[in-house]
Amino acid sequence: MSKIQYLIGVDGGGTGTRICIAGLDGIEKTRSDGAASALGQGIDKAWLHITQAIHAGFATLGIQEPNYAECALGLGMSGVHNAAWAAEFAEKNPGFAKIIIETDGFSTLLGATNGQHGGIIAIGTGSIGEAWLPDGQRLEVGGWGFPTSDEGSGAFLGLKAINHVQRIIDGRRSMTDFGRKLLSITGSSKADVFAWMGKMKQGECASLSPVVVEFGASDEYARAFLLEAGQEIEAIGKALRANHPELPLAICGGGLSEAMRPYISADFLATTIRPQKDSCAGALILIYQSLVP
């Protein structure tokens, strides 16, 4: 086995993949993006999209054919709670010298705290609450996966939106500009919507969430969906703090987490902190900490 020369952080989610490449000092050299790599979308597809993103990243460094045996990967992956998926994913390692697989929630936590103890509520395509306590204990709230969990997330809002579409088509709710925008995506007939739902996975469902956000200020239904999502985010935080009231909590996740802030109670929001880094950086911290004595 060749000596490890590169550390790579991987943030593998239901909408896309982000990677960052560093030297042994853990300092980022470059980043690259790729297609979704959540394990629920297929193990082979996950590795394909991760390696494509890694190759694209190395290309920016002038390296066209990276030697996997010189690379150690920290992976924060959506779907690793499914033990069978996680085992198959690890087994299909295409030759990287070392891999450490964690939840995307934990990599988000490590990024938010810059590798220190604390807690996060990660809001993106999916959602999860995680905490890492000074005694080493790990707490987790939510994270049961699509479609039964992911409260407060893009997928959660997407499910609300597609149900809203169904009710409009049935005549149970009136048509508004919000509904028209949704139907322009899903189709306006029952057959169209069934066809759209037949292809609907977590990422496709979450793709409707920007429409909900767009109409949050002008449509009663969109606003209600966002307020419900905000309540779910607060509930995750309260559960994490049930026995640890002083736990520092960061709300993380990029665009959607920022868009959700007006719909989270001001009192709760005031008790949270801003994340220091993102999940990709957290995955890099994960592999770096595993190699530093």
Buried (B, 14 or more C-beta within 10 A) or exposed (E): EEEBBBBBBBBBBBBBBBBBBBEBEBEBBBBBBBBBBBBBBBBEBBBBBBBBBBBBBBBEEEEEEBBBBBBBBBBBBBBBBEEEBBEBBBEEBEEBBBBBBBBBBBBBBBBBBEBEBBBBBBBBBBBBBBBBBEEEEEBBBBBBBBBEBBBBBBBBBBBBBBEBBBBBBEEEBEEBEBBEBBBEBBBBEEEBBEEBBEEBBBBBBBBBBBBBBBBBEEBEBBBBBBBBBBBBBBBBBBBBBEEBEEBBBBBBBEEBBEBBBBBBEEEBBEBBBEBBBBBBBBBBBBBBEEBEE
